Amino acid sequence: MEQYEVISALSALAQPTRLTAFRLIVRHGPDGLPAGEIARQLEVPQNTMSTHLAQLARSGLVLAERQGRTVAYRADMERMRGVIEYLVNDCCGGRPELCDPLINDITTHCSPVEKRAMR
């Protein structure tokens, strides 16, 4: 991933509504969420939410898919992975054991909800 792509992604997330929307979309996994539902859950006017979702889409963090009369958004997890890889590419100066806590924290959040609740 190129530096400008990472900057675009991070810039898109550097706004509270877009960051919250992205996190909401990520929680809904590969099925995504219709734009109107995102606006409703975040209590943001639909036209305002549309602008935020367009910015996330331009950055490549979300993919828009028309489903009849609505547009559903889902996170592009490959793109997010690319951003994270770019950020930690040179992690720990060749000592991978120093990155283990970061990797463990990320994978902990990816485990099923039932397992996380038990921790």
N, C-alpha and C positions, 0 to 999 in steps of 0.2 A: 504494500500500500504506500502511496506517495504522501509526502508531508502535507501537501495542500488538501488532500482528501481527509486526512486526520483533522486538520484545522477546520475544515468545513463541518465535519461531524461534531467536533467539540464546540464549535460556535453555535450550532443548532441546539445543542443541549445547554448552552450557557444562558438560558432564559427560563424562569420558573415554570411557566405554563407548558412549554415544550418539554422540559425535563419530566414534569409530572405526567404529561400525555405519553411520552415514550415509555416510562415505567409502567403505566397502565396497559399499554399495548403489549409490552413484553410479558406481563402477567397473563395475558390471554393467549399466549403461545401462537402456534401456526394458524389457528383459526382467525386470529385478528379480531377486530372490533369495528363496527360501522362508525363513520365519522359523527353521525348524530348522537350515538350512544356515548362516544368519547366526550363530546360537548356537554351532554346531559350530566354525566358523572362528575365532570370537572366544574360544572356550573359556569360554563363559558358560552357566550353567544355563538351560534353556529358559524356565522361569517368570520368571526375572530378565530375560532378554532380551525376553520378551513385554511386560514392564512398560516397558522402555526403548523398544521399538518403538511402543508405544501413545503414549508421550510425543511421539515424533517425528511420529506420525500426527496427534495433537491440534494440534501446531504447524503442520501443513500441509506439512512438509518431505518426508514420504513418503506414498505412497498404498498402501493395503492392498487386495489383490485375492484373493478366495477362488478357489483352483484345486483343486477336488475337496476332499480332506480337509486340504489345507494352505493357508496364507495366504502369498502372495508380496508382497514390499514392493519398490516402485520409487521412486526419487527424483522429486519433483515439481520439475522443473527450472525451470518457469515461476515457481514460488513462490521458489525460490532466486534466480532472476534478479531478482525483485521486491525481495528483501532486499538484494542487492548494489546495485541501482539506488537504493534508499532511502539506503544508506550513502554512496554517491558522488554523489548528486543535485546537491549544490552544490560538487562537486569543483573545485578550482583557481580559484575566483573568476572564472569566465568566460574562463579561459585553458586551453582543451582540450589544448593541447600538453603541459601539465604532467601530464595524466592518461594520456597515451599509454603511458608505461612500465607502468602498472598494467594497462591494457587489453591490451597486448602480452603481459604475463606470463600473464594469464588465457587468452588465445587460444593461447598456446604449449602450455599444458597440455591444451588441447582438440584438438590436432592428433593424427593417427594415431601410435601407439606407435613405428612404424618411423622416422618423421621425428624424433621426440623423441630416439630412441636415437642418431641420427646427429649430434646437436648437441653 
